[in-house]
């Protein structure tokens, strides 16, 4: 809408869409949560790293001659996570929270 006149400048109708709704990216980078968004993020990350090593995307081509260093940094941990610990015989023991978690339980691997 035009702020001054209130006239509609553009409109969009979702009737022609397969789901009759406008699909929006969630933006989550984890493949376990959203495969589509995680693939877009991975492709973007690849292109950024490639441009940083060989130039392109507003990075001069002279970076090809610069020394390279790959530093892997680990973020601070969020603490203990729910898991299914086992003993030497393969018997499942209780988690630190005191519960025996099922293999497909959503709580596994969360803080």
Jmol script that loads the backbone (N, CA, C; Angstrom):
load data "model"
ATOM      1  N   UNK A   1       0.829  -1.181   0.000  1.00  0.00           N
ATOM      2  CA  UNK A   1       0.000   0.000   0.000  1.00  0.00           C
ATOM      3  C   UNK A   1       0.872   1.244   0.000  1.00  0.00           C
ATOM      4  N   UNK A   2       0.395   2.260  -0.654  1.00  0.00           N
ATOM      5  CA  UNK A   2       1.054   3.553  -0.648  1.00  0.00           C
ATOM      6  C   UNK A   2       0.729   4.231   0.674  1.00  0.00           C
ATOM      7  N   UNK A   3       1.755   4.639   1.410  1.00  0.00           N
ATOM      8  CA  UNK A   3       1.544   5.234   2.728  1.00  0.00           C
ATOM      9  C   UNK A   3       0.791   6.551   2.645  1.00  0.00           C
ATOM     10  N   UNK A   4       0.994   7.291   1.576  1.00  0.00           N
ATOM     11  CA  UNK A   4       0.362   8.606   1.459  1.00  0.00           C
ATOM     12  C   UNK A   4      -1.102   8.513   1.026  1.00  0.00           C
ATOM     13  N   UNK A   5      -1.365   7.651   0.057  1.00  0.00           N
ATOM     14  CA  UNK A   5      -2.721   7.605  -0.505  1.00  0.00           C
ATOM     15  C   UNK A   5      -3.548   6.430  -0.007  1.00  0.00           C
ATOM     16  N   UNK A   6      -2.902   5.370   0.471  1.00  0.00           N
ATOM     17  CA  UNK A   6      -3.613   4.175   0.907  1.00  0.00           C
ATOM     18  C   UNK A   6      -3.981   3.254  -0.242  1.00  0.00           C
ATOM     19  N   UNK A   7      -3.528   3.590  -1.448  1.00  0.00           N
ATOM     20  CA  UNK A   7      -3.828   2.765  -2.614  1.00  0.00           C
ATOM     21  C   UNK A   7      -2.998   1.486  -2.596  1.00  0.00           C
ATOM     22  N   UNK A   8      -3.593   0.392  -3.079  1.00  0.00           N
ATOM     23  CA  UNK A   8      -2.896  -0.891  -3.163  1.00  0.00           C
ATOM     24  C   UNK A   8      -1.954  -0.844  -4.366  1.00  0.00           C
ATOM     25  N   UNK A   9      -0.667  -1.010  -4.129  1.00  0.00           N
ATOM     26  CA  UNK A   9       0.327  -0.972  -5.196  1.00  0.00           C
ATOM     27  C   UNK A   9       0.545  -2.345  -5.813  1.00  0.00           C
ATOM     28  N   UNK A  10       0.618  -3.395  -5.001  1.00  0.00           N
ATOM     29  CA  UNK A  10       0.813  -4.762  -5.455  1.00  0.00           C
ATOM     30  C   UNK A  10       0.021  -5.699  -4.561  1.00  0.00           C
ATOM     31  N   UNK A  11      -0.399  -6.811  -5.149  1.00  0.00           N
ATOM     32  CA  UNK A  11      -1.068  -7.827  -4.337  1.00  0.00           C
ATOM     33  C   UNK A  11      -0.621  -9.206  -4.837  1.00  0.00           C
ATOM     34  N   UNK A  12      -0.812 -10.213  -4.000  1.00  0.00           N
ATOM     35  CA  UNK A  12      -0.411 -11.573  -4.337  1.00  0.00           C
ATOM     36  C   UNK A  12      -1.507 -12.513  -3.876  1.00  0.00           C
ATOM     37  N   UNK A  13      -1.899 -13.430  -4.738  1.00  0.00           N
ATOM     38  CA  UNK A  13      -2.940 -14.391  -4.409  1.00  0.00           C
ATOM     39  C   UNK A  13      -2.322 -15.794  -4.403  1.00  0.00           C
ATOM     40  N   UNK A  14      -2.602 -16.574  -3.394  1.00  0.00           N
ATOM     41  CA  UNK A  14      -2.001 -17.903  -3.257  1.00  0.00           C
ATOM     42  C   UNK A  14      -2.847 -19.019  -3.870  1.00  0.00           C
ATOM     43  N   UNK A  15      -3.903 -18.681  -4.572  1.00  0.00           N
ATOM     44  CA  UNK A  15      -4.781 -19.697  -5.165  1.00  0.00           C
ATOM     45  C   UNK A  15      -4.012 -20.591  -6.139  1.00  0.00           C
ATOM     46  N   UNK A  16      -3.027 -20.031  -6.854  1.00  0.00           N
ATOM     47  CA  UNK A  16      -2.270 -20.809  -7.836  1.00  0.00           C
ATOM     48  C   UNK A  16      -1.146 -21.629  -7.206  1.00  0.00           C
ATOM     49  N   UNK A  17      -0.879 -21.449  -5.927  1.00  0.00           N
ATOM     50  CA  UNK A  17       0.177 -22.196  -5.248  1.00  0.00           C
ATOM     51  C   UNK A  17      -0.295 -23.620  -4.953  1.00  0.00           C
ATOM     52  N   UNK A  18       0.641 -24.606  -4.939  1.00  0.00           N
ATOM     53  CA  UNK A  18       0.253 -26.012  -4.699  1.00  0.00           C
ATOM     54  C   UNK A  18      -0.440 -26.229  -3.356  1.00  0.00           C
ATOM     55  N   UNK A  19      -0.082 -25.477  -2.348  1.00  0.00           N
ATOM     56  CA  UNK A  19      -0.671 -25.679  -1.019  1.00  0.00           C
ATOM     57  C   UNK A  19      -1.682 -24.600  -0.664  1.00  0.00           C
ATOM     58  N   UNK A  20      -2.004 -23.740  -1.601  1.00  0.00           N
ATOM     59  CA  UNK A  20      -2.891 -22.594  -1.359  1.00  0.00           C
ATOM     60  C   UNK A  20      -2.374 -21.682  -0.267  1.00  0.00           C
ATOM     61  N   UNK A  21      -1.068 -21.699  -0.051  1.00  0.00           N
ATOM     62  CA  UNK A  21      -0.470 -20.819   0.949  1.00  0.00           C
ATOM     63  C   UNK A  21       0.919 -20.395   0.485  1.00  0.00           C
ATOM     64  N   UNK A  22       1.406 -19.316   1.044  1.00  0.00           N
ATOM     65  CA  UNK A  22       2.735 -18.813   0.714  1.00  0.00           C
ATOM     66  C   UNK A  22       3.747 -19.510   1.603  1.00  0.00           C
ATOM     67  N   UNK A  23       4.663 -20.262   0.993  1.00  0.00           N
ATOM     68  CA  UNK A  23       5.672 -20.991   1.755  1.00  0.00           C
ATOM     69  C   UNK A  23       6.839 -20.064   2.064  1.00  0.00           C
ATOM     70  N   UNK A  24       7.271 -20.039   3.306  1.00  0.00           N
ATOM     71  CA  UNK A  24       8.362 -19.183   3.757  1.00  0.00           C
ATOM     72  C   UNK A  24       9.478 -20.054   4.315  1.00  0.00           C
ATOM     73  N   UNK A  25      10.713 -19.637   4.105  1.00  0.00           N
ATOM     74  CA  UNK A  25      11.856 -20.361   4.654  1.00  0.00           C
ATOM     75  C   UNK A  25      11.906 -20.151   6.164  1.00  0.00           C
ATOM     76  N   UNK A  26      12.187 -21.215   6.905  1.00  0.00           N
ATOM     77  CA  UNK A  26      12.280 -21.098   8.361  1.00  0.00           C
ATOM     78  C   UNK A  26      13.641 -20.570   8.775  1.00  0.00           C
ATOM     79  N   UNK A  27      14.670 -20.823   7.924  1.00  0.00           N
ATOM     80  CA  UNK A  27      16.004 -20.312   8.215  1.00  0.00           C
ATOM     81  C   UNK A  27      16.827 -21.183   9.149  1.00  0.00           C
ATOM     82  N   UNK A  28      16.344 -22.352   9.525  1.00  0.00           N
ATOM     83  CA  UNK A  28      17.088 -23.233  10.417  1.00  0.00           C
ATOM     84  C   UNK A  28      18.210 -23.917   9.637  1.00  0.00           C
ATOM     85  N   UNK A  29      19.415 -23.967  10.205  1.00  0.00           N
ATOM     86  CA  UNK A  29      20.575 -24.537   9.524  1.00  0.00           C
ATOM     87  C   UNK A  29      20.740 -26.022   9.769  1.00  0.00           C
ATOM     88  N   UNK A  30      19.965 -26.612  10.668  1.00  0.00           N
ATOM     89  CA  UNK A  30      20.127 -28.021  11.021  1.00  0.00           C
ATOM     90  C   UNK A  30      19.301 -28.904  10.106  1.00  0.00           C
ATOM     91  N   UNK A  31      19.942 -29.865   9.472  1.00  0.00           N
ATOM     92  CA  UNK A  31      19.251 -30.766   8.548  1.00  0.00           C
ATOM     93  C   UNK A  31      18.189 -31.596   9.264  1.00  0.00           C
ATOM     94  N   UNK A  32      18.372 -31.865  10.547  1.00  0.00           N
ATOM     95  CA  UNK A  32      17.388 -32.645  11.287  1.00  0.00           C
ATOM     96  C   UNK A  32      16.100 -31.859  11.509  1.00  0.00           C
ATOM     97  N   UNK A  33      16.162 -30.555  11.391  1.00  0.00           N
ATOM     98  CA  UNK A  33      14.978 -29.704  11.589  1.00  0.00           C
ATOM     99  C   UNK A  33      14.336 -29.278  10.270  1.00  0.00           C
ATOM    100  N   UNK A  34      15.164 -28.903   9.271  1.00  0.00           N
ATOM    101  CA  UNK A  34      14.627 -28.437   7.981  1.00  0.00           C
ATOM    102  C   UNK A  34      15.657 -28.724   6.891  1.00  0.00           C
ATOM    103  N   UNK A  35      15.437 -29.787   6.146  1.00  0.00           N
ATOM    104  CA  UNK A  35      16.384 -30.204   5.112  1.00  0.00           C
ATOM    105  C   UNK A  35      16.576 -29.122   4.060  1.00  0.00           C
ATOM    106  N   UNK A  36      15.498 -28.497   3.622  1.00  0.00           N
ATOM    107  CA  UNK A  36      15.578 -27.504   2.561  1.00  0.00           C
ATOM    108  C   UNK A  36      16.415 -26.299   2.987  1.00  0.00           C
ATOM    109  N   UNK A  37      16.133 -25.729   4.136  1.00  0.00           N
ATOM    110  CA  UNK A  37      16.883 -24.550   4.589  1.00  0.00           C
ATOM    111  C   UNK A  37      18.342 -24.906   4.874  1.00  0.00           C
ATOM    112  N   UNK A  38      18.609 -26.102   5.384  1.00  0.00           N
ATOM    113  CA  UNK A  38      19.993 -26.484   5.679  1.00  0.00           C
ATOM    114  C   UNK A  38      20.799 -26.625   4.388  1.00  0.00           C
ATOM    115  N   UNK A  39      20.176 -27.069   3.303  1.00  0.00           N
ATOM    116  CA  UNK A  39      20.871 -27.184   2.020  1.00  0.00           C
ATOM    117  C   UNK A  39      21.213 -25.807   1.461  1.00  0.00           C
ATOM    118  N   UNK A  40      20.300 -24.868   1.591  1.00  0.00           N
ATOM    119  CA  UNK A  40      20.563 -23.497   1.133  1.00  0.00           C
ATOM    120  C   UNK A  40      21.716 -22.910   1.931  1.00  0.00           C
ATOM    121  N   UNK A  41      21.713 -23.114   3.247  1.00  0.00           N
ATOM    122  CA  UNK A  41      22.786 -22.601   4.097  1.00  0.00           C
ATOM    123  C   UNK A  41      24.123 -23.228   3.712  1.00  0.00           C
ATOM    124  N   UNK A  42      24.141 -24.535   3.469  1.00  0.00           N
ATOM    125  CA  UNK A  42      25.384 -25.216   3.108  1.00  0.00           C
ATOM    126  C   UNK A  42      25.921 -24.695   1.781  1.00  0.00           C
ATOM    127  N   UNK A  43      25.047 -24.476   0.805  1.00  0.00           N
ATOM    128  CA  UNK A  43      25.480 -23.957  -0.493  1.00  0.00           C
ATOM    129  C   UNK A  43      26.026 -22.539  -0.350  1.00  0.00           C
ATOM    130  N   UNK A  44      25.369 -21.710   0.458  1.00  0.00           N
ATOM    131  CA  UNK A  44      25.846 -20.344   0.689  1.00  0.00           C
ATOM    132  C   UNK A  44      27.203 -20.358   1.373  1.00  0.00           C
ATOM    133  N   UNK A  45      27.376 -21.233   2.351  1.00  0.00           N
ATOM    134  CA  UNK A  45      28.644 -21.329   3.069  1.00  0.00           C
ATOM    135  C   UNK A  45      29.761 -21.741   2.122  1.00  0.00           C
ATOM    136  N   UNK A  46      29.495 -22.708   1.248  1.00  0.00           N
ATOM    137  CA  UNK A  46      30.496 -23.152   0.281  1.00  0.00           C
ATOM    138  C   UNK A  46      30.931 -21.978  -0.599  1.00  0.00           C
ATOM    139  N   UNK A  47      29.976 -21.216  -1.114  1.00  0.00           N
ATOM    140  CA  UNK A  47      30.300 -20.106  -2.010  1.00  0.00           C
ATOM    141  C   UNK A  47      31.102 -19.025  -1.283  1.00  0.00           C
ATOM    142  N   UNK A  48      30.782 -18.759  -0.013  1.00  0.00           N
ATOM    143  CA  UNK A  48      31.532 -17.758   0.750  1.00  0.00           C
ATOM    144  C   UNK A  48      32.973 -18.206   0.982  1.00  0.00           C
ATOM    145  N   UNK A  49      33.155 -19.460   1.325  1.00  0.00           N
ATOM    146  CA  UNK A  49      34.509 -19.982   1.551  1.00  0.00           C
ATOM    147  C   UNK A  49      35.288 -19.975   0.241  1.00  0.00           C
ATOM    148  N   UNK A  50      34.624 -20.405  -0.844  1.00  0.00           N
ATOM    149  CA  UNK A  50      35.282 -20.424  -2.155  1.00  0.00           C
ATOM    150  C   UNK A  50      35.710 -19.018  -2.570  1.00  0.00           C
ATOM    151  N   UNK A  51      34.847 -18.038  -2.378  1.00  0.00           N
ATOM    152  CA  UNK A  51      35.182 -16.658  -2.740  1.00  0.00           C
ATOM    153  C   UNK A  51      36.340 -16.149  -1.892  1.00  0.00           C
ATOM    154  N   UNK A  52      36.391 -16.554  -0.637  1.00  0.00           N
ATOM    155  CA  UNK A  52      37.476 -16.128   0.236  1.00  0.00           C
ATOM    156  C   UNK A  52      38.814 -16.727  -0.148  1.00  0.00           C
ATOM    157  N   UNK A  53      38.791 -17.905  -0.799  1.00  0.00           N
ATOM    158  CA  UNK A  53      40.036 -18.562  -1.200  1.00  0.00           C
ATOM    159  C   UNK A  53      40.491 -18.193  -2.609  1.00  0.00           C
ATOM    160  N   UNK A  54      39.543 -17.988  -3.510  1.00  0.00           N
ATOM    161  CA  UNK A  54      39.920 -17.755  -4.904  1.00  0.00           C
ATOM    162  C   UNK A  54      39.465 -16.417  -5.465  1.00  0.00           C
ATOM    163  N   UNK A  55      38.770 -15.624  -4.689  1.00  0.00           N
ATOM    164  CA  UNK A  55      38.278 -14.336  -5.164  1.00  0.00           C
ATOM    165  C   UNK A  55      36.893 -14.466  -5.755  1.00  0.00           C
ATOM    166  N   UNK A  56      36.261 -13.331  -5.940  1.00  0.00           N
ATOM    167  CA  UNK A  56      34.897 -13.305  -6.454  1.00  0.00           C
ATOM    168  C   UNK A  56      33.963 -12.760  -5.408  1.00  0.00           C
ATOM    169  N   UNK A  57      32.761 -12.374  -5.822  1.00  0.00           N
ATOM    170  CA  UNK A  57      31.763 -11.811  -4.906  1.00  0.00           C
ATOM    171  C   UNK A  57      32.359 -10.660  -4.093  1.00  0.00           C
ATOM    172  N   UNK A  58      32.894  -9.673  -4.770  1.00  0.00           N
ATOM    173  CA  UNK A  58      33.499  -8.474  -4.165  1.00  0.00           C
ATOM    174  C   UNK A  58      34.805  -8.753  -3.418  1.00  0.00           C
ATOM    175  N   UNK A  59      35.368  -9.948  -3.571  1.00  0.00           N
ATOM    176  CA  UNK A  59      36.669 -10.268  -2.998  1.00  0.00           C
ATOM    177  C   UNK A  59      37.676 -10.257  -4.154  1.00  0.00           C
ATOM    178  N   UNK A  60      38.766  -9.487  -4.050  1.00  0.00           N
ATOM    179  CA  UNK A  60      39.710  -9.396  -5.172  1.00  0.00           C
ATOM    180  C   UNK A  60      40.376 -10.742  -5.481  1.00  0.00           C
ATOM    181  N   UNK A  61      40.717 -10.940  -6.760  1.00  0.00           N
ATOM    182  CA  UNK A  61      41.365 -12.187  -7.192  1.00  0.00           C
ATOM    183  C   UNK A  61      42.755 -12.365  -6.585  1.00  0.00           C
ATOM    184  N   UNK A  62      43.339 -11.318  -6.046  1.00  0.00           N
ATOM    185  CA  UNK A  62      44.684 -11.395  -5.463  1.00  0.00           C
ATOM    186  C   UNK A  62      44.720 -12.254  -4.200  1.00  0.00           C
ATOM    187  N   UNK A  63      43.578 -12.593  -3.633  1.00  0.00           N
ATOM    188  CA  UNK A  63      43.581 -13.432  -2.424  1.00  0.00           C
ATOM    189  C   UNK A  63      44.119 -14.831  -2.708  1.00  0.00           C
ATOM    190  N   UNK A  64      44.157 -15.235  -3.988  1.00  0.00           N
ATOM    191  CA  UNK A  64      44.679 -16.560  -4.337  1.00  0.00           C
ATOM    192  C   UNK A  64      46.130 -16.742  -3.910  1.00  0.00           C
ATOM    193  N   UNK A  65      46.874 -15.653  -3.845  1.00  0.00           N
ATOM    194  CA  UNK A  65      48.298 -15.741  -3.500  1.00  0.00           C
ATOM    195  C   UNK A  65      48.549 -15.592  -2.013  1.00  0.00           C
ATOM    196  N   UNK A  66      47.520 -15.316  -1.237  1.00  0.00           N
ATOM    197  CA  UNK A  66      47.694 -15.126   0.214  1.00  0.00           C
ATOM    198  C   UNK A  66      47.849 -16.473   0.916  1.00  0.00           C
ATOM    199  N   UNK A  67      48.585 -16.509   2.023  1.00  0.00           N
ATOM    200  CA  UNK A  67      48.673 -17.761   2.801  1.00  0.00           C
ATOM    201  C   UNK A  67      47.295 -18.131   3.358  1.00  0.00           C
ATOM    202  N   UNK A  68      47.056 -19.412   3.508  1.00  0.00           N
ATOM    203  CA  UNK A  68      45.756 -19.875   4.006  1.00  0.00           C
ATOM    204  C   UNK A  68      45.927 -20.594   5.334  1.00  0.00           C
ATOM    205  N   UNK A  69      44.933 -20.421   6.189  1.00  0.00           N
ATOM    206  CA  UNK A  69      44.918 -21.081   7.489  1.00  0.00           C
ATOM    207  C   UNK A  69      43.480 -21.448   7.801  1.00  0.00           C
ATOM    208  N   UNK A  70      43.242 -22.691   8.183  1.00  0.00           N
ATOM    209  CA  UNK A  70      41.908 -23.121   8.575  1.00  0.00           C
ATOM    210  C   UNK A  70      41.900 -23.291  10.086  1.00  0.00           C
ATOM    211  N   UNK A  71      41.141 -22.448  10.755  1.00  0.00           N
ATOM    212  CA  UNK A  71      41.036 -22.528  12.210  1.00  0.00           C
ATOM    213  C   UNK A  71      39.648 -23.040  12.571  1.00  0.00           C
ATOM    214  N   UNK A  72      39.585 -24.102  13.331  1.00  0.00           N
ATOM    215  CA  UNK A  72      38.311 -24.651  13.763  1.00  0.00           C
ATOM    216  C   UNK A  72      38.107 -24.285  15.228  1.00  0.00           C
ATOM    217  N   UNK A  73      37.086 -23.518  15.498  1.00  0.00           N
ATOM    218  CA  UNK A  73      36.804 -23.062  16.855  1.00  0.00           C
ATOM    219  C   UNK A  73      35.541 -23.741  17.367  1.00  0.00           C
ATOM    220  N   UNK A  74      35.557 -24.121  18.612  1.00  0.00           N
ATOM    221  CA  UNK A  74      34.410 -24.770  19.220  1.00  0.00           C
ATOM    222  C   UNK A  74      33.715 -23.792  20.146  1.00  0.00           C
ATOM    223  N   UNK A  75      32.410 -23.682  19.994  1.00  0.00           N
ATOM    224  CA  UNK A  75      31.633 -22.792  20.855  1.00  0.00           C
ATOM    225  C   UNK A  75      31.554 -23.384  22.258  1.00  0.00           C
ATOM    226  N   UNK A  76      31.289 -22.549  23.250  1.00  0.00           N
ATOM    227  CA  UNK A  76      31.146 -23.072  24.619  1.00  0.00           C
ATOM    228  C   UNK A  76      29.999 -24.090  24.690  1.00  0.00           C
ATOM    229  N   UNK A  77      30.177 -25.083  25.490  1.00  0.00           N
ATOM    230  CA  UNK A  77      29.169 -26.127  25.632  1.00  0.00           C
ATOM    231  C   UNK A  77      27.973 -25.616  26.412  1.00  0.00           C
ATOM    232  N   UNK A  78      26.808 -26.205  26.137  1.00  0.00           N
ATOM    233  CA  UNK A  78      25.610 -25.837  26.892  1.00  0.00           C
ATOM    234  C   UNK A  78      25.421 -26.754  28.082  1.00  0.00           C
ATOM    235  N   UNK A  79      26.370 -27.640  28.346  1.00  0.00           N
ATOM    236  CA  UNK A  79      26.299 -28.510  29.516  1.00  0.00           C
ATOM    237  C   UNK A  79      25.888 -29.921  29.148  1.00  0.00           C
ATOM    238  N   UNK A  80      25.512 -30.715  30.151  1.00  0.00           N
ATOM    239  CA  UNK A  80      25.146 -32.105  29.900  1.00  0.00           C
ATOM    240  C   UNK A  80      23.910 -32.209  29.015  1.00  0.00           C
ATOM    241  N   UNK A  81      23.882 -33.249  28.174  1.00  0.00           N
ATOM    242  CA  UNK A  81      22.740 -33.494  27.293  1.00  0.00           C
ATOM    243  C   UNK A  81      22.130 -34.846  27.621  1.00  0.00           C
ATOM    244  N   UNK A  82      20.832 -34.997  27.331  1.00  0.00           N
ATOM    245  CA  UNK A  82      20.145 -36.275  27.547  1.00  0.00           C
ATOM    246  C   UNK A  82      20.717 -37.304  26.572  1.00  0.00           C
ATOM    247  N   UNK A  83      20.970 -38.507  27.071  1.00  0.00           N
ATOM    248  CA  UNK A  83      21.537 -39.552  26.234  1.00  0.00           C
ATOM    249  C   UNK A  83      21.082 -40.930  26.715  1.00  0.00           C
ATOM    250  N   UNK A  84      21.581 -41.976  26.051  1.00  0.00           N
ATOM    251  CA  UNK A  84      21.288 -43.364  26.417  1.00  0.00           C
ATOM    252  C   UNK A  84      22.614 -44.065  26.681  1.00  0.00           C
ATOM    253  N   UNK A  85      23.231 -43.834  27.834  1.00  0.00           N
ATOM    254  CA  UNK A  85      24.517 -44.480  28.108  1.00  0.00           C
ATOM    255  C   UNK A  85      24.343 -45.995  28.276  1.00  0.00           C
ATOM    256  N   UNK A  86      25.387 -46.729  27.901  1.00  0.00           N
ATOM    257  CA  UNK A  86      25.369 -48.184  28.069  1.00  0.00           C
ATOM    258  C   UNK A  86      26.617 -48.613  28.826  1.00  0.00           C
ATOM    259  N   UNK A  87      26.525 -49.771  29.459  1.00  0.00           N
ATOM    260  CA  UNK A  87      27.698 -50.315  30.135  1.00  0.00           C
ATOM    261  C   UNK A  87      28.472 -51.183  29.153  1.00  0.00           C
ATOM    262  N   UNK A  88      29.524 -51.837  29.605  1.00  0.00           N
ATOM    263  CA  UNK A  88      30.376 -52.654  28.733  1.00  0.00           C
ATOM    264  C   UNK A  88      29.604 -53.790  28.077  1.00  0.00           C
ATOM    265  N   UNK A  89      28.537 -54.266  28.716  1.00  0.00           N
ATOM    266  CA  UNK A  89      27.733 -55.365  28.165  1.00  0.00           C
ATOM    267  C   UNK A  89      26.632 -54.893  27.231  1.00  0.00           C
ATOM    268  N   UNK A  90      26.510 -53.586  27.020  1.00  0.00           N
ATOM    269  CA  UNK A  90      25.481 -53.053  26.126  1.00  0.00           C
ATOM    270  C   UNK A  90      24.151 -52.791  26.798  1.00  0.00           C
ATOM    271  N   UNK A  91      24.114 -52.911  28.129  1.00  0.00           N
ATOM    272  CA  UNK A  91      22.880 -52.653  28.871  1.00  0.00           C
ATOM    273  C   UNK A  91      22.705 -51.144  29.020  1.00  0.00           C
ATOM    274  N   UNK A  92      21.518 -50.643  28.682  1.00  0.00           N
ATOM    275  CA  UNK A  92      21.240 -49.210  28.772  1.00  0.00           C
ATOM    276  C   UNK A  92      21.108 -48.806  30.229  1.00  0.00           C
ATOM    277  N   UNK A  93      21.818 -47.757  30.584  1.00  0.00           N
ATOM    278  CA  UNK A  93      21.769 -47.210  31.940  1.00  0.00           C
ATOM    279  C   UNK A  93      20.943 -45.926  31.940  1.00  0.00           C
ATOM    280  N   UNK A  94      20.497 -45.460  33.083  1.00  0.00           N
ATOM    281  CA  UNK A  94      19.739 -44.210  33.132  1.00  0.00           C
ATOM    282  C   UNK A  94      20.603 -43.017  32.732  1.00  0.00           C
ATOM    283  N   UNK A  95      19.964 -42.040  32.154  1.00  0.00           N
ATOM    284  CA  UNK A  95      20.602 -40.765  31.799  1.00  0.00           C
ATOM    285  C   UNK A  95      20.952 -40.022  33.089  1.00  0.00           C
ATOM    286  N   UNK A  96      21.698 -38.932  32.974  1.00  0.00           N
ATOM    287  CA  UNK A  96      22.040 -38.130  34.158  1.00  0.00           C
ATOM    288  C   UNK A  96      20.799 -37.569  34.837  1.00  0.00           C
ATOM    289  N   UNK A  97      19.695 -37.438  34.056  1.00  0.00           N
ATOM    290  CA  UNK A  97      18.454 -36.915  34.640  1.00  0.00           C
ATOM    291  C   UNK A  97      17.721 -37.994  35.427  1.00  0.00           C
ATOM    292  N   UNK A  98      18.207 -39.258  35.339  1.00  0.00           N
ATOM    293  CA  UNK A  98      17.609 -40.356  36.085  1.00  0.00           C
ATOM    294  C   UNK A  98      16.605 -41.166  35.294  1.00  0.00           C
ATOM    295  N   UNK A  99      16.329 -40.796  34.046  1.00  0.00           N
ATOM    296  CA  UNK A  99      15.324 -41.480  33.240  1.00  0.00           C
ATOM    297  C   UNK A  99      15.995 -42.375  32.195  1.00  0.00           C
ATOM    298  N   UNK A 100      15.335 -43.509  31.887  1.00  0.00           N
ATOM    299  CA  UNK A 100      15.780 -44.365  30.786  1.00  0.00           C
ATOM    300  C   UNK A 100      15.070 -43.878  29.524  1.00  0.00           C
ATOM    301  N   UNK A 101      15.795 -43.236  28.643  1.00  0.00           N
ATOM    302  CA  UNK A 101      15.190 -42.677  27.434  1.00  0.00           C
ATOM    303  C   UNK A 101      15.018 -43.732  26.356  1.00  0.00           C
ATOM    304  N   UNK A 102      13.917 -43.633  25.604  1.00  0.00           N
ATOM    305  CA  UNK A 102      13.678 -44.505  24.453  1.00  0.00           C
ATOM    306  C   UNK A 102      14.562 -44.062  23.299  1.00  0.00           C
ATOM    307  N   UNK A 103      14.928 -44.961  22.359  1.00  0.00           N
ATOM    308  CA  UNK A 103      15.826 -44.607  21.261  1.00  0.00           C
ATOM    309  C   UNK A 103      15.331 -43.432  20.392  1.00  0.00           C
ATOM    310  N   UNK A 104      14.029 -43.307  20.181  1.00  0.00           N
ATOM    311  CA  UNK A 104      13.501 -42.258  19.291  1.00  0.00           C
ATOM    312  C   UNK A 104      12.947 -41.063  20.066  1.00  0.00           C
ATOM    313  N   UNK A 105      13.230 -40.990  21.345  1.00  0.00           N
ATOM    314  CA  UNK A 105      12.684 -39.906  22.167  1.00  0.00           C
ATOM    315  C   UNK A 105      13.244 -38.549  21.731  1.00  0.00           C
ATOM    316  N   UNK A 106      12.369 -37.569  21.616  1.00  0.00           N
ATOM    317  CA  UNK A 106      12.769 -36.227  21.143  1.00  0.00           C
ATOM    318  C   UNK A 106      13.695 -35.524  22.124  1.00  0.00           C
ATOM    319  N   UNK A 107      13.702 -35.925  23.360  1.00  0.00           N
ATOM    320  CA  UNK A 107      14.526 -35.282  24.389  1.00  0.00           C
ATOM    321  C   UNK A 107      16.006 -35.616  24.257  1.00  0.00           C
ATOM    322  N   UNK A 108      16.326 -36.720  23.561  1.00  0.00           N
ATOM    323  CA  UNK A 108      17.728 -37.126  23.397  1.00  0.00           C
ATOM    324  C   UNK A 108      18.549 -36.037  22.713  1.00  0.00           C
ATOM    325  N   UNK A 109      19.765 -35.862  23.159  1.00  0.00           N
ATOM    326  CA  UNK A 109      20.740 -34.898  22.608  1.00  0.00           C
ATOM    327  C   UNK A 109      20.375 -33.448  22.886  1.00  0.00           C
ATOM    328  N   UNK A 110      19.432 -33.194  23.754  1.00  0.00           N
ATOM    329  CA  UNK A 110      19.099 -31.822  24.125  1.00  0.00           C
ATOM    330  C   UNK A 110      19.647 -31.544  25.514  1.00  0.00           C
ATOM    331  N   UNK A 111      19.907 -30.267  25.829  1.00  0.00           N
ATOM    332  CA  UNK A 111      20.454 -29.957  27.165  1.00  0.00           C
ATOM    333  C   UNK A 111      19.468 -30.255  28.276  1.00  0.00           C
TER     334      UNK A 111
END
end "model"
wireframe off; spacefill off
backbone 0.3
color backbone group
